Structures are given as C-alpha cells and as structure tokens.
Amino acid sequence: MVVLKSRLEELEEMRQEAITKKREVDLARTQYDKQVAVRDERRSMLNDIKEQVEKLKIMHDDPETPKVQFVGYAPVPLGVSSPLKKV
C-alpha cells in the first residue's frame, strides 16, 4: 500500500509538470502564430510597396508616358473662403 501511495504521488507530480509544460507550449504556439501573421502581413505590404515603386519607376523612365495626368475635377467649395465686400 505504501509503495502504491508513493507511486501515486510521483504520478501526480508528473501530471502537474505535464500540465504546466502543455500550458507553456500552448502559449508559445499562440505567440508564434501571432508573429507569423504579423510577418505575413508585413511581407505582403512590402511586396505591394515594391510593386508600386516599380510601376512608378516605369512611368518615370518611359519617355512616351505623359508626366501630368488628369485625376479628377476639383471639388466644389463648401462656402465662401474670403469675406464678402460690402458696397
């Protein structure tokens, strides 16, 4: 009986250690997944920026491309920007 109780205590300690290690591994996995997501997002942004830079270089270096392009009409003013002259 004494041997079985000591074995039970050993197994209980091993179980507690395993639970603690599992928590640590789960936490590390979660942190790793977050870092991978951030890395992928930053890599995607970097690729988008590189692509945009290449497009702008091509446009800048191409002698056939007009340097001034129409983007849109100017917005209508919301109100008078200077005071009205009184007559």
N, C-alpha and C positions, 0 to 999 in steps of 0.2 A: 504494500500500500504506500509506503514511504517513497519507494522508487517511482511509482506511478505519479505521485504528487509532485516530485521533483521534475519528472519528465513533463508534466502538465505545465509547470511554471516555466520551464525552458521553452516549451512550445508557445506559451502565451507571450513571452518576451520576443520570440522570433516573429510572431504575428504582429505585434506592435511595431517592431522595426520594419517589417514589410509594408505596413500601412503608412508609416512615415516616409519610407522611400517612394512609395507609389504617389503620395501627395507631391513630393519634390519633383518626381518625373512628370507628373501631370502639369505642374506649374511651369517647369522648363519647356514642355511641349507647347503650352499655351503661349509663352513668351516667344518661342521660336516661330510659331505660326504668325504671330503679330509682326515680328520682324521680317518674315518672308513677304507678308502682304505689303508692308511699307516699302521693302526693297523692290518688289514688282511694280508698285505704283510709281516709284521714283524712276525706275528704268523705263517705264512707259512714257513718263513725262520727258525724260531725256531724249528718247527716240523721237518724240513729237517735236521737240525743240530743234534737234539736229535736222529733221526733215524740213522744218520751216526755214532754217538757216540756209540749207541747200537750195530751196526754192528761191529765196531772196538773192542768193549769190548768182543763180542762173539768170534771174530777171535783171540784176545789176550789170552783169557781164555781157548780156545779149544786146548787140547794137540795134537790133530790129524792134526791141521792146520799147514802147513809149514810156518815158520816165514819169510822166504825170498821168494818173488815171482818175476817171470820174468814179467817185464813191457813192455820192448821193446828193440831193438838194439840201441846201442849208435849212435848218429848222425855222419855223415862223416864230418871231419873238413873242414872248408871253405878255409883255407890257412895254410901255414907253421907257427907254433907258435913260433919257435926259428929261429935265423938267420942261414943260410947255412954256413957250414965250407968251407973255400977256401983252395984248395990244391996247 
